[in-house]
Amino acid sequence: MIDVRHVSRFFPARRGLLSGNALLRAVDDASLRIFPNETVGLVGESGSGKTTLGRIAVGLLAPSEGEVRLNGAMPREKRGKSRPHVAQMVFQDPFSSLNPRLPVGLSIAEPLTCRGVPRAERLERAAAMLERVGLLPEHGTRYPHQFSGGQRQRIAIARAIIQQPEVVVCDEPVSSLDMSVQAQMLNLFKELQTSFRLSYLFISHDLQVVGYMCSRIAVMYLGRIVEMAPRTALFNKPGHPYTQALLRAAPAATPEARANKAALSGEVPSPINPPPGCAFHPRCEKAFSLCRLWRPRPVAIASGHTVCCHLYDSWAARAMPG
């Protein structure tokens, strides 16, 4: 459904008044595929480029380099006209993604306007979609400020799927909700996936959320996808040192388990001036000299499991000390 091929996205950034313009590398040579009826997770720390990659995948941002194909071999030049029928997006903040001056029924029905759907049919479908996401049809006359955060996110989901897209990019859609509401929303996403045969790109910094939702998980660090693996393989046998550190730093249920958690040391380097070689080497306990010189290439360590790390590259392993 989505085929992201060696995509990069650079933004102009000014590091200082006298330093001139610089480029911020938000996404750097990332590749990702999502198949029909599949949920792929995208995880990483804040600033790793997850949201930018999601917006590129759905067509809201154009890549600086590389190519994005939606629905198989669709040419990029035709994507703009066809994108609403193929891909939609659910944003992190539902309040800012809805027009505060428009009743939510009209907000949900608004995407149908560009398809020439008559007004009466638009409102009828919007009412049915409200009911489908767990609200009442009469709620369509209310305004966004009259709903709770969880209800607003249900409205945003209804607006995204009313055009019956084939893939939905979910950009941390439950991160602002409390735990009980999060569980309801995740179950709603699964129900809608079954009913509408949707594919999801599920962006989150919460490993427990992606572990519940996703069949495959991509780990992103400083604009690059450093590991891609099936859910079970990633949690049971993570390959990249960054993935291992994320799993060690994940919240634990008991005080004893929390005491054994090790926080990920150091700060994420600046995407304006990334480190040479492997971007993770300044924070990696296993880094050696080659990590500071050469960027690692993706290496398949199992079926469907690839890692960008010199530790798994037979050529690089010969250069390791000892």
Protein Blocks (a to p, Z undefined) as FASTA:
>chain_A
ZZcehiacdddddfbfklopadddfbghiaddddehiacddeddehilmmmmmmmmnopa
ccfbdcddeehjacfklmmmmmmmmpccddfblmlmpcfkbcfklmmmmmmmmnopafkl
mmmmmmmmmmmnopafklmmpcfklpcfklmmmmmmmmmmmnopabdcdehkllmpcfkl
mmmmmmmmmmmmmmnopadddddfbfklmmmmpmbdcddeehiafbdcdfklmmmmcfbl
klmmmmmmpccfbfklmmmpccdedjdddfklccehjfklmmpckbcfklmmpccddddf
bghiacddfklmmklmmmpgZZ
